[in-house]
Amino acid sequence: MLAALVCTTLAMAGAPTEVELRAGADPIRAEIETVDLRGLVTAEDAEGRRRVIAWDRVRGVTGPAAAECAGFAEDADDAWRARTRIERGDWDGAEALLIGLFDRYRGIGGPTASMVAEGTLRTRLRRVEIAGAFEAWIELVRTRLERPRGESWVGGEIRAGAPVIDPSTLLAPELAPIFIAPRDARVVDDAAGGFEATDPVARSLASIYAFAAGPGEGAPVIEQEAASHPGVILASAVALGASVDAASRVSARELLEARLENGELPRWQEAWCRVALGRSLALESDEQARLMGVLHMLHVPARLGADHAYLAGVALHESARVLDELGDGVGASRLRDELVLRFPAHPLVINKIPGAPVAPDEPSGDLP
């Protein structure tokens, strides 16, 4: 079907099409070269640049490409509704639309797929669906990294509060490569194993998260072209901190400690580093090192928990486990009580992960 669409629209060369945009934006009048799942692709301009117009931005089309665009009208409406529902806070309504769109646009590329992946990531993070969020995040990373040079997008993002991924690292602050729930680890490992991308940074990040979801054996595959990428550097240090290899743990901790000593980290990066450093130290045999690990982890619920509730809950859970192993059952019990009281909707509580506390009553509402 895609090949047929390409051939049909190529035959329109030289004929202008008018694209009416949503939200009262000025219409675009251009020669349309291709109509497919990516959106409407204009012909190259004098400087060799193309524009791709996302379907969620398209209200209507008149001119030579109108007939071909009619087949995408339902997608255009659903994508627009999903995006605008997120922008106005209707999360449930958005997610109902995004379920089908994510399956349809996964692996396609372009601004429509980028918006769908971002919307799916936002809705899954809101539900603290960690494994599902990984699938959406790595797809969003792939679409952004594999955007062709000289190609500009009309659309491709959601304007709703803070960016869901950090622009300098491409990491999602709410999605650290730290997995406690066995189901999350399995899903992430399966999704990363089947992930395909042409960009080395995307492939390396997928490998890092797959390693983090596993037992810590071996090492992630970090390609040479991606080794200096800031997101790859941070994510690999967090993941390798939990390696079964002692030397790898030491090297990872040196990187994490250096970041903390900098003192100018964004709060989300401090939360990542504190929990990763603490979990790493907890793997050592020395009691003082393990207690220092607990101290690092407890920084997160004490100082950063309001903004990073998921990692705060992980920190309480892991710290309680270490204290139990060191014979401090009273301290461990207090930390588990705090996890239930402060974060009753945390997945470690509601999913009854082994070693986690059980809430006395059914929790309700979103994770704070």
N, C-alpha and C positions, 0 to 999 in steps of 0.2 A: 504493500500500500504506500509506504514511504517513497519508494522509487517512482511510483506512478505520480505522486504529488510533485516530486522534484521535477520530473519531465514536463508535467503540465505547466508548472509555473515558469520554468525556463523558457517555455515557448512564448511567454508574455513579455519578453525583454523589450524595453523601450516604452511600454505602456504604463502610465502612472496609476496608482491605486491610492485612494484616500482611506486612512485608518482613523476612525473616531475613537478617542480614548476616554476612559472613565474619569470621574471626578472633575469634569470640565476642563481637562488639559487640552492644549491646542492640538488639533488633528495633525497627523503626519501624512504628507503627500509624497509618495516615493514609488520608485519602480521596485516591485516585489519579485525577488528571484526565487525564493523557496517558501513553501508553506508546509510545516510539519509540526511534530510535537514540541520542538524547541520554541516555536512561535512563528512570527512573520519575519523573514530574513530579507533585508533590502539588498539591492545590487550594490556593488562597490562604488564608492564615490571617486572623485579624481585622485584622492590620496590613498586609494586602496583600502578604505575602511568600510565596514558593514555595520548596520544596526540590526539587532534582533529585538522584536517587540513581544514581550511576554503576553500570553493569552489572558491573564487576569487583568491586564490593562486595556484590553480591547473591548469597546462597546459595540462597534459595528464596522463593516467594511463595505465600501462601494468601489466599483471599478473592476478591472480584469480579474483580480484575485478573489472577488467576492464569493464565487461559486465554490472554490476550493476551501475557503475559510468557513463555509457553512457547516462542514463536517466537524469543526472544532468548537462550535457555538456552545454546546453543553459543557465542555471542559472549561471554556472561557468563563461561563457563568459560575460554575462550581468553584473554580480557582479564585475568582473575584470574591465570592461569598465567603470562602474560607479565610482569605487574607483579611477582609474587612471585619469579620467576626473576631479574629484575634486582636485586631487593632482597637476594637471597642470592648474587649474583655469577655466575649461569648466563647469560652474555651470549649465547652461541650459541643456547641453547634459547629464550631470550626473542625473539631476532631472527627465528627461524623462524616464530613466531606473529605477530609484529608486521607482517611484510610484507603479509599479507592484510588485517589489521585496519586498517593505515594507509590503504590504498586505499579500504576500505569507509567509514571514518569521516572521511576528509578532507573539509573543508567543511561538516561537520554542526554543530559547536559542541556545548557541554555538557561535563560532566565526563568522560564516557567518551572522547570525542574528544581532550580535553586530556591525559588519561593516555596514550593511544595515541601522540599526537604527542610527548610527553615521552619515552616509552620509545624511540620510533624515533630521536629526537634523541640520546639517550644511547648507544644501540648504534652509531649511525653515527659519532658522534664518537670512540668507542672504537676503531673501525677506521680513523679518520682519513679517512672518506669525506666530504670537505668539501662537495661539491655536494649530496649526498643529505642531509647534516645541515642545510643551508640550507632545503631543502624542509620538513623536519620543524620546524625552528625557527620559520619564518615562520607555519606553521600553528598552532604552540603559542601564539605571540604573538597571532594572530587570535582564537583561542578564549578567551583570557584577557581581551583587551580588549573583546570583544563580548559578554561575560557580562552579561545584563540586570540592571539595578539591582533590588535587593530579592530577588534569587535567590541562595539559598545552595546549596552543593554538598556532597553526601556523597561524598567521593572526589575524583578529578580530579588527583591528584598521586602521585608515587613517592617513598617515603622511603628514599633510598639515598645517603648521604654528603651532600656539599655540593649546594646547588641548582644545577641545570644552567643556569638563566638567572638573571641578577642581578635581584632584585626592583625595584630603583630605576630601572634603565635598560631592563629587559626584553631586554638583550643577552646572548648566550651568550659567556662569557669565552673559550671555545675556538674561537669562530667569528668572527674579525675580518673586516671587509670588505676583505680583501687576498687576491687570487687570482693565483697564478703559473701553475698548470697550465692549458693551453688548454681541456682538457675541462671542468674545474671551472667556468671562466668561461662556457663555452657553456651548460652545464646550469643554472647560477644565472641567467643572463640569460633563458633560456627559461622557467624556473619563475617568476621575478619578473614576466615579461611576461604570463603567464597568471593571475597571482594576483588574486583578487577579495576585497575586504573592505569593510565599512561604516565601519570606524574609521579616521580620518585618520592616526593614528600608525602603524598597521599598513601602510597604503598608502605612507606616506612612507618607512618602513624598507625596504619591498620595493623602492622606487625607488632608494634609496641603494645597496643591494646590487647592483641591476641596473647602476647607473652604475659601481660598483667593478669589476664583471665585464667591463665594456666597455673601449674604447680611451681613456677619459677625456675624451671630447668632450661639449660641452654641459654640463648640470648635472642632478642629480636633482630630481625634483618633490617639494618639501617644502611641504606644505599649511600654511596660516597657523595652523590649530588645533593643529598638531603641532610648530611651529617651536621652542617652548620646552621640549619634552620632553627630559629629560637623555639618553635613548638616541639620539634623533634628532640632538642636538647633537654627541655624541661620534662616532657613526658617520659623520655627514656630514663632520666634520673629517678623519677618517681617510681617507675615500674621496676627498675633494676635494684632499687633499695630492698625489694622483697625477694631477690634472687636466692637460690639455694647455694650459690657460689659465694664464699666469704669475701674473696677479693673484689668481686663485682659489687657487693654490698658496701664495702669500704669506699670504693671509688664513687659510687652513687651518693653516699652520705657526704663526702667531701664537696661534691657539687651542690647538694642541698644546703649544707651548712654555709657555704660561701654566699649563696643567695640570701639566706637569712641574715648574715652579717652585714650585707649591703644596707639593710635598714630602709630601703625605699621601694620595697615590693608592693604591688597591688595586693589588696587584702585577699583576693582569691588565690594568688600565688603563694602567699604566706600560709594559708590554710592547707594547700596541697603539700607544701614543703614540710610543715609541722607534722601532719599525719603520716606522710611517707617516711620521714626521718624517725618518727616514733615507732612505727611498725618495723622498720629496719633494725633499730636498736633492740627491739623486743625479741628479735630472732637470735640474739647473741646469748652466750651462756653466763656472762658476768652479771651479777645481780645489780650492781650499780649502773651499768649500761642500760639494763632493762628499765630500771626506775627512771633514768634520764629520758628514756623513750616515752614513758608514761607522762612525764612532765611536759615534753614537747607536745604530745597529743592533746593534753588537757588545756593548752593555750586556746585551742579552737572552740570548744564549748564555752570557755570562760570569757574570751574576748571577741570571737568571730562568729559565734553561733547564730546571731540574729540574721546574718547575711548568708551563712553557709551551714544550714541546718543538717543537710545530709551528711557532710563530713564531720560535723559536730557529733552526730549520733554514732558514726563509725568510730570516732575517737573515744567516746565513752564506752562503747562495746569492747573495743580492743584493749583499752586500759583496764577494764574490769577483768578481762581474761588474763592479762599479765599479773595483776594483783592476786587473782585466785591461784595462779601457778606459783607465786612467791609466798603463798600461805596467808595472805591478808584477805580473808573472806569477808570481814566487816567492811573494809574499804571497797572491795569489789561490789558488794551488795548495795552500798550507797551510790556508786556510779550507775548501776543498773536501775536503781530507783529514779535517779535523775534523768536517765534516758527516757523512761516511761512518762515521767511527769512533764518534762519539757518538750518532748518530741513524740507524743502518743501516736502520730500517724506515720512515723518512720518505718520504712520497710522491714528493718530488723525487729520491730515490735509486732507489726500487724502480720508479717509472714512467718513469725515464730521460728526464726533462724536459730539453729542449735547454739546454746550458750547465751542467747539474748533473753531479755526479760519478757514477761507476758503482761500486757496491759490488763488492769482489773476490769475495765469496761471497754466496749467496742469503740475505737477511736473514730472521730469524724472530722471532716474538713481537710484542707490541704496541709501539707507539711509546712510549718511556719517558715 
